[in-house]
Amino acid sequence: MKNEVERTAEELAELTFKLLANCLEKEERLAESHGLTQAEFRCLRMFNANEIINNKTISERMKLSPSRLTRIIDGLVEKGYIFRNVEPNDRRNMRVYLSVQGVDIVNQLNAAYIDVHKQILDNINIEEHASLINAMKTLLVSLEKWITS
């Protein structure tokens, strides 16, 4: 017979699996609505307006191989959203930054991302919003502790 912690763990496992699948679907739809692949969407969401990031940092943040990241960056350069310059001291590294058009699309993506979450919250009683956020923060802290241990 399962104890309460085991039952809760099973339910949490199933809920987080479904939540992840739905979040990936949400990102895919947002990306498509802006003419992006999901990987391009995620890459652009990493940038602040005036930030310059090297490809190694992006690769680490996105957990991608350098060759896969190069294909994503190629697509974003082709679309006019980012520029890249080869680092003078190490030709394997690039400095990547947003173009004016890239800043605009990132602002659009951020606004659309927030709007989607407003729509999701519309389906939840307003009285439950604070407890939802608190529970998600608690879950995130616990997950981050598990990852770093």
Residue frames as a rotation matrix with the C-alpha (Angstrom) as fourth column:
MET 1
0.581 0.814 0.000 0.00
0.814 -0.581 0.000 0.00
0.000 0.000 -1.000 0.00
LYS 2
-0.215 -0.660 0.720 1.32
0.645 -0.650 -0.402 3.40
0.733 0.378 0.565 -0.99
ASN 3
-0.231 0.092 -0.969 1.80
0.857 -0.452 -0.247 6.11
-0.461 -0.887 0.026 1.57
GLU 4
0.702 0.622 -0.347 0.66
0.445 -0.763 -0.468 9.70
-0.556 0.174 -0.813 1.10
VAL 5
0.099 -0.751 -0.653 4.08
-0.430 -0.624 0.653 10.95
-0.897 0.216 -0.385 -0.09
GLU 6
-0.753 -0.374 0.542 4.26
0.244 0.606 0.757 8.26
-0.612 0.702 -0.365 -2.80
ARG 7
0.101 0.877 0.469 0.73
0.939 0.072 -0.335 9.10
-0.328 0.475 -0.817 -4.03
THR 8
0.729 0.122 -0.674 1.54
0.066 -0.992 -0.108 12.81
-0.682 0.035 -0.731 -4.06
ALA 9
-0.306 -0.924 -0.229 4.83
-0.321 -0.126 0.939 12.16
-0.896 0.360 -0.258 -5.88
GLU 10
-0.562 0.180 0.808 3.01
0.696 0.631 0.343 10.13
-0.448 0.755 -0.479 -8.53
GLU 11
0.539 0.839 0.079 0.43
0.778 -0.460 -0.428 12.88
-0.322 0.292 -0.900 -9.02
LEU 12
0.497 -0.455 -0.739 3.14
-0.238 -0.890 0.389 15.57
-0.835 -0.018 -0.551 -9.14
ALA 13
-0.585 -0.746 0.319 5.11
0.061 0.352 0.934 13.52
-0.809 0.565 -0.161 -11.69
GLU 14
-0.238 0.588 0.773 2.07
0.942 0.332 0.038 13.21
-0.235 0.737 -0.633 -13.94
LEU 15
0.753 0.565 -0.338 1.09
0.506 -0.825 -0.252 16.87
-0.422 0.019 -0.907 -13.56
THR 16
0.189 -0.751 -0.632 4.59
-0.316 -0.656 0.685 18.18
-0.930 0.071 -0.361 -14.29
PHE 17
-0.650 -0.363 0.668 4.84
0.436 0.541 0.719 15.89
-0.622 0.759 -0.193 -17.33
LYS 18
0.143 0.810 0.569 1.56
0.987 -0.071 -0.147 17.23
-0.078 0.583 -0.809 -18.71
LEU 19
0.740 0.082 -0.667 2.46
0.209 -0.972 0.111 20.81
-0.639 -0.222 -0.737 -17.77
LEU 20
-0.302 -0.928 -0.217 5.77
-0.102 -0.195 0.975 20.56
-0.948 0.317 -0.036 -19.63
ALA 21
-0.563 0.147 0.813 4.05
0.769 0.455 0.449 19.13
-0.304 0.878 -0.369 -22.72
ASN 22
0.525 0.839 0.146 1.49
0.846 -0.494 -0.202 21.93
-0.097 0.230 -0.968 -22.68
CYS 23
0.504 -0.435 -0.746 4.17
-0.023 -0.870 0.492 24.60
-0.863 -0.231 -0.449 -22.12
LEU 24
-0.623 -0.737 0.262 6.09
0.204 0.170 0.964 23.27
-0.755 0.654 0.045 -25.12
GLU 25
-0.172 0.676 0.717 2.89
0.985 0.141 0.104 23.43
-0.031 0.723 -0.690 -27.19
LYS 26
0.746 0.421 -0.516 2.34
0.478 -0.878 -0.025 27.02
-0.464 -0.228 -0.856 -25.99
GLU 27
-0.006 -0.849 -0.528 5.87
-0.148 -0.521 0.841 27.99
-0.989 0.083 -0.123 -27.06
GLU 28
-0.663 -0.213 0.718 5.46
0.583 0.454 0.674 26.25
-0.469 0.865 -0.177 -30.41
ARG 29
0.294 0.866 0.404 2.26
0.955 -0.249 -0.161 28.17
-0.039 0.433 -0.901 -31.16
LEU 30
0.719 -0.090 -0.690 3.80
0.122 -0.960 0.252 31.50
-0.685 -0.266 -0.679 -30.13
ALA 31
-0.374 -0.927 -0.037 6.88
0.026 -0.050 0.998 30.83
-0.927 0.372 0.043 -32.23
GLU 32
-0.487 0.242 0.840 4.82
0.842 0.385 0.377 29.87
-0.232 0.891 -0.391 -35.29
SER 33
0.592 0.805 -0.038 2.63
0.775 -0.581 -0.249 32.95
-0.222 0.118 -0.968 -34.95
HIS 34
0.657 -0.448 -0.606 5.79
-0.295 -0.893 0.340 35.06
-0.693 -0.044 -0.719 -35.30
GLY 35
0.879 -0.250 -0.406 7.36
-0.365 0.196 -0.910 33.02
0.307 0.948 0.081 -38.13
LEU 36
-0.090 -0.932 0.352 9.94
-0.979 0.018 -0.203 31.39
0.183 -0.363 -0.914 -35.86
THR 37
-0.006 0.004 -1.000 10.94
0.086 0.996 0.003 27.89
0.996 -0.086 -0.007 -34.95
GLN 38
0.916 0.346 -0.205 10.62
0.201 0.049 0.978 26.98
0.348 -0.937 -0.024 -31.29
ALA 39
0.242 -0.913 -0.328 14.43
0.961 0.178 0.213 27.00
-0.136 -0.366 0.920 -30.96
GLU 40
-0.471 -0.364 0.803 14.63
0.559 -0.828 -0.047 30.48
0.682 0.427 0.594 -32.52
PHE 41
0.487 0.751 0.446 11.89
-0.001 -0.510 0.860 31.66
0.873 -0.419 -0.247 -30.15
ARG 42
0.854 -0.183 -0.487 13.81
0.520 0.290 0.803 30.37
-0.005 -0.939 0.343 -27.13
CYS 43
-0.170 -0.979 0.115 17.07
0.982 -0.178 -0.062 31.86
0.081 0.103 0.991 -28.34
LEU 44
-0.291 0.104 0.951 15.54
0.283 -0.940 0.189 35.30
0.914 0.325 0.244 -28.88
ARG 45
0.746 0.662 0.078 13.88
0.094 -0.221 0.971 35.23
0.660 -0.717 -0.227 -25.45
MET 46
0.401 -0.681 -0.613 17.37
0.916 0.292 0.275 35.07
-0.008 -0.671 0.741 -23.88
PHE 47
-0.493 -0.701 0.515 18.32
0.757 -0.637 -0.143 38.53
0.428 0.320 0.845 -25.10
ASN 48
0.252 0.422 -0.871 17.87
0.606 -0.770 -0.198 41.93
-0.754 -0.478 -0.450 -23.53
ALA 49
0.949 0.315 0.001 17.78
0.196 -0.588 -0.785 44.91
-0.247 0.745 -0.620 -25.89
ASN 50
0.689 -0.720 -0.082 21.44
-0.678 -0.601 -0.423 45.99
0.255 0.347 -0.902 -25.64
GLU 51
0.515 -0.462 0.722 22.97
-0.413 0.604 0.682 42.70
-0.751 -0.649 0.120 -24.58
ILE 52
0.246 -0.523 -0.816 25.86
-0.847 0.294 -0.443 41.05
0.471 0.800 -0.371 -26.39
ILE 53
0.578 -0.003 0.816 26.16
-0.520 0.770 0.371 37.32
-0.629 -0.638 0.444 -25.67
ASN 54
-0.469 -0.731 -0.496 28.77
-0.872 0.295 0.390 34.96
-0.139 0.615 -0.776 -26.99
ASN 55
0.121 0.562 -0.818 27.68
-0.730 0.609 0.311 31.76
0.673 0.559 0.484 -28.70
LYS 56
-0.652 -0.421 -0.630 29.24
0.087 0.784 -0.614 29.59
0.753 -0.455 -0.475 -25.98
THR 57
-0.922 0.352 0.160 27.02
-0.267 -0.279 -0.923 31.20
-0.280 -0.893 0.351 -23.32
ILE 58
-0.080 0.932 -0.353 23.92
-0.996 -0.089 -0.009 30.79
-0.040 0.351 0.936 -25.47
SER 59
-0.122 -0.053 -0.991 24.83
-0.434 0.901 0.005 27.17
0.893 0.430 -0.133 -26.16
GLU 60
-0.915 -0.262 -0.306 25.21
0.160 0.462 -0.872 26.48
0.370 -0.847 -0.381 -22.43
ARG 61
-0.716 0.689 0.114 21.96
-0.555 -0.462 -0.692 28.26
-0.424 -0.559 0.713 -21.51
MET 62
0.173 0.827 -0.535 19.99
-0.985 0.151 -0.085 26.44
0.011 0.542 0.840 -24.18
LYS 63
-0.002 -0.290 0.957 21.81
-0.408 0.874 0.264 23.14
-0.913 -0.390 -0.120 -23.58
LEU 64
0.957 0.286 -0.037 22.59
-0.121 0.279 -0.953 22.78
-0.262 0.917 0.302 -27.29
SER 65
0.216 -0.898 0.384 25.61
0.823 0.379 0.423 21.61
-0.525 0.225 0.821 -29.22
PRO 66
-0.341 -0.423 -0.840 27.59
-0.035 -0.887 0.461 24.38
-0.940 0.186 0.287 -30.94
SER 67
-0.982 -0.043 0.183 26.60
0.175 0.139 0.975 23.04
-0.067 0.989 -0.129 -34.37
ARG 68
-0.168 0.985 0.029 22.88
0.975 0.162 0.151 23.07
0.144 0.054 -0.988 -33.53
LEU 69
0.235 0.215 -0.948 23.18
0.534 -0.844 -0.059 26.60
-0.812 -0.492 -0.313 -32.14
THR 70
-0.753 -0.570 -0.328 24.98
0.017 -0.516 0.857 27.73
-0.657 0.640 0.398 -35.29
ARG 71
-0.725 0.553 0.410 21.98
0.621 0.267 0.737 26.61
0.298 0.789 -0.537 -37.38
ILE 72
0.274 0.839 -0.469 19.60
0.948 -0.318 -0.013 28.53
-0.160 -0.441 -0.883 -35.09
ILE 73
-0.024 -0.375 -0.927 21.78
0.231 -0.904 0.360 31.65
-0.973 -0.206 0.108 -35.23
ASP 74
-0.925 -0.295 0.240 22.03
0.274 -0.077 0.959 31.31
-0.265 0.952 0.153 -39.03
GLY 75
-0.261 0.920 0.292 18.23
0.911 0.134 0.391 31.36
0.320 0.368 -0.873 -39.23
LEU 76
0.484 0.443 -0.754 17.94
0.738 -0.670 0.081 34.41
-0.469 -0.596 -0.651 -36.99
VAL 77
-0.472 -0.692 -0.545 20.66
0.127 -0.666 0.735 36.26
-0.872 0.278 0.402 -38.95
GLU 78
-0.856 0.175 0.486 18.84
0.512 0.165 0.843 35.39
0.067 0.971 -0.231 -42.19
LYS 79
0.151 0.989 -0.010 15.60
0.952 -0.142 0.270 36.79
0.266 -0.050 -0.963 -40.73
GLY 80
-0.121 -0.310 0.943 17.41
0.239 -0.931 -0.276 39.97
0.963 0.192 0.187 -39.75
TYR 81
0.831 0.557 0.004 16.85
0.099 -0.155 0.983 39.59
0.548 -0.816 -0.183 -36.00
ILE 82
0.774 -0.618 -0.136 20.45
0.153 -0.025 0.988 39.24
-0.614 -0.786 0.075 -34.85
PHE 83
0.650 -0.728 -0.218 23.99
-0.562 -0.267 -0.783 40.13
0.512 0.632 -0.582 -35.86
ARG 84
0.880 -0.474 0.029 27.10
0.318 0.634 0.705 38.16
-0.352 -0.611 0.709 -35.08
ASN 85
0.607 -0.792 -0.073 30.75
-0.691 -0.480 -0.540 39.08
0.392 0.378 -0.839 -35.08
VAL 86
0.571 -0.520 -0.635 33.65
0.463 0.843 -0.274 36.69
0.678 -0.138 0.722 -34.73
GLU 87
0.938 -0.311 -0.152 35.63
0.018 -0.393 0.919 37.27
-0.346 -0.865 -0.363 -31.53
PRO 88
0.668 -0.709 -0.227 39.08
-0.622 -0.363 -0.694 38.56
0.410 0.604 -0.683 -32.52
ASN 89
-0.167 -0.804 0.571 40.95
-0.981 0.193 -0.015 36.49
-0.098 -0.563 -0.821 -29.89
ASP 90
-0.684 0.023 0.729 39.13
-0.090 0.989 -0.116 33.21
-0.724 -0.145 -0.675 -30.55
ARG 91
-0.734 0.341 -0.587 37.63
-0.674 -0.264 0.690 32.64
0.081 0.902 0.424 -33.99
ARG 92
-0.780 0.489 -0.391 35.49
0.425 0.872 0.242 29.76
0.459 0.023 -0.888 -32.66
ASN 93
-0.350 0.639 -0.685 33.47
0.778 -0.209 -0.593 32.24
-0.522 -0.740 -0.424 -30.59
MET 94
-0.444 0.322 0.836 31.01
0.567 -0.622 0.540 34.80
0.694 0.713 0.093 -31.85
ARG 95
-0.868 0.336 -0.365 29.45
0.089 -0.619 -0.781 37.84
-0.488 -0.710 0.507 -30.26
VAL 96
-0.541 0.779 0.315 25.73
0.710 0.224 0.667 37.76
0.450 0.585 -0.675 -30.90
TYR 97
-0.774 0.322 -0.545 23.38
0.191 -0.702 -0.686 40.71
-0.604 -0.635 0.481 -30.44
LEU 98
0.107 0.952 0.286 19.96
0.774 0.101 -0.625 41.90
-0.624 0.289 -0.726 -31.52
SER 99
-0.766 -0.141 0.627 19.35
0.552 -0.643 0.530 44.10
0.328 0.752 0.571 -34.53
VAL 100
-0.831 0.553 0.060 16.75
-0.540 -0.777 -0.324 46.89
-0.133 -0.302 0.944 -34.31
GLN 101
-0.053 0.809 -0.585 14.31
-0.720 0.375 0.584 44.46
0.692 0.452 0.563 -35.88
GLY 102
-0.352 -0.168 -0.921 15.41
0.342 0.892 -0.294 41.86
0.871 -0.419 -0.257 -33.31
VAL 103
-0.997 0.037 -0.069 14.69
0.047 -0.422 -0.906 44.22
-0.063 -0.906 0.419 -30.41
ASP 104
-0.451 0.883 -0.128 11.24
-0.887 -0.427 0.176 44.78
0.101 0.193 0.976 -31.88
ILE 105
0.050 0.481 -0.875 10.48
-0.356 0.827 0.435 41.06
0.933 0.290 0.212 -32.24
VAL 106
-0.695 -0.320 -0.644 11.76
0.460 0.490 -0.740 40.32
0.552 -0.811 -0.193 -28.72
ASN 107
-0.900 0.427 0.093 9.44
-0.384 -0.670 -0.635 43.03
-0.209 -0.607 0.767 -27.37
GLN 108
-0.108 0.886 -0.451 6.57
-0.897 0.109 0.428 41.49
0.428 0.451 0.783 -29.35
LEU 109
-0.181 -0.031 -0.983 7.42
0.054 0.998 -0.041 38.00
0.982 -0.061 -0.179 -28.09
ASN 110
-0.945 -0.204 -0.256 7.61
0.264 -0.012 -0.964 39.16
0.193 -0.979 0.066 -24.48
ALA 111
-0.632 0.773 0.048 4.24
-0.752 -0.597 -0.278 40.94
-0.186 -0.212 0.959 -24.76
ALA 112
0.046 0.652 -0.757 2.65
-0.710 0.555 0.434 37.91
0.703 0.518 0.488 -26.46
TYR 113
-0.527 -0.339 -0.779 4.12
0.235 0.823 -0.517 35.59
0.816 -0.456 -0.354 -23.80
ILE 114
-0.979 0.203 -0.016 2.58
-0.058 -0.353 -0.934 37.68
-0.195 -0.914 0.357 -21.02
ASP 115
-0.356 0.898 -0.258 -0.71
-0.933 -0.328 0.146 37.91
0.046 0.293 0.955 -22.90
VAL 116
-0.155 0.258 -0.954 -0.92
-0.253 0.923 0.290 34.12
0.955 0.286 -0.078 -23.19
HIS 117
-0.775 -0.196 -0.601 -0.42
0.477 0.442 -0.760 33.83
0.414 -0.875 -0.249 -19.44
LYS 118
-0.800 0.599 0.044 -3.14
-0.538 -0.682 -0.496 36.43
-0.267 -0.420 0.867 -18.84
GLN 119
-0.092 0.778 -0.621 -5.46
-0.835 0.280 0.474 34.28
0.543 0.562 0.624 -20.95
ILE 120
-0.381 -0.115 -0.917 -4.51
0.222 0.952 -0.212 31.22
0.897 -0.285 -0.337 -18.91
LEU 121
-0.977 -0.019 -0.212 -5.17
0.210 -0.222 -0.952 33.11
-0.029 -0.975 0.221 -15.67
ASP 122
-0.552 0.833 -0.042 -8.60
-0.812 -0.525 0.253 34.11
0.189 0.174 0.966 -17.01
ASN 123
0.084 0.564 -0.821 -9.55
-0.309 0.798 0.517 30.44
0.947 0.210 0.241 -16.60
ILE 124
-0.396 -0.278 -0.875 -8.57
0.732 0.481 -0.484 30.43
0.555 -0.832 0.014 -12.92
ASN 125
0.710 0.691 -0.132 -10.51
0.609 -0.509 0.609 32.17
0.354 -0.513 -0.782 -10.17
ILE 126
0.291 -0.604 0.742 -8.74
-0.155 -0.795 -0.587 35.38
0.944 0.056 -0.325 -9.20
GLU 127
0.712 0.030 0.702 -8.83
-0.699 -0.064 0.712 34.29
0.066 -0.998 -0.024 -5.55
GLU 128
0.882 -0.362 0.301 -6.57
0.280 0.917 0.284 31.37
-0.379 -0.166 0.910 -6.49
HIS 129
0.782 -0.588 0.206 -3.89
0.019 -0.309 -0.951 33.42
0.623 0.748 -0.231 -8.32
ALA 130
0.314 -0.700 0.642 -1.72
-0.898 -0.438 -0.038 34.18
0.307 -0.565 -0.766 -5.26
SER 131
0.427 -0.143 0.893 -1.76
-0.520 0.769 0.372 30.59
-0.739 -0.623 0.254 -4.00
LEU 132
0.950 -0.097 0.296 -0.95
0.295 0.588 -0.753 29.35
-0.101 0.803 0.587 -7.50
ILE 133
0.581 -0.771 0.262 2.09
-0.314 -0.509 -0.802 31.64
0.751 0.384 -0.538 -7.76
ASN 134
0.244 -0.482 0.842 3.24
-0.965 -0.036 0.259 30.71
-0.095 -0.876 -0.474 -4.25
ALA 135
0.682 0.051 0.730 2.94
-0.135 0.989 0.057 27.00
-0.719 -0.137 0.681 -5.00
MET 136
0.910 -0.357 0.209 4.84
0.300 0.220 -0.928 27.40
0.285 0.908 0.308 -8.28
LYS 137
0.407 -0.791 0.457 7.60
-0.697 -0.593 -0.404 29.39
0.591 -0.154 -0.792 -6.54
THR 138
0.331 -0.231 0.915 7.90
-0.787 0.468 0.403 26.70
-0.521 -0.853 -0.027 -3.87
LEU 139
0.849 0.029 0.527 8.05
0.206 0.901 -0.382 23.98
-0.486 0.433 0.759 -6.52
LEU 140
0.798 -0.578 0.170 10.68
-0.013 -0.298 -0.954 25.90
0.603 0.759 -0.245 -8.51
VAL 141
0.274 -0.711 0.648 12.90
-0.939 -0.344 0.020 26.42
0.208 -0.614 -0.762 -5.44
SER 142
0.437 -0.054 0.898 12.65
-0.461 0.844 0.275 22.73
-0.773 -0.534 0.343 -4.57
LEU 143
0.936 -0.076 0.344 13.42
0.325 0.564 -0.759 21.69
-0.136 0.822 0.553 -8.14
GLU 144
0.628 -0.741 0.238 16.42
-0.390 -0.564 -0.728 24.03
0.674 0.364 -0.643 -8.29
LYS 145
0.234 -0.516 0.824 17.72
-0.930 0.127 0.344 22.57
-0.282 -0.847 -0.451 -5.01
TRP 146
0.678 0.074 0.732 17.34
-0.012 0.996 -0.090 19.06
-0.735 0.052 0.676 -6.43
ILE 147
0.935 -0.315 0.163 19.19
0.184 0.036 -0.982 20.05
0.304 0.948 0.091 -9.61
THR 148
0.382 -0.833 0.400 22.13
-0.629 -0.552 -0.548 21.60
0.677 -0.042 -0.735 -7.73
SER 149
0.403 -0.231 0.885 22.48
-0.822 0.334 0.462 18.77
-0.402 -0.914 -0.055 -5.18
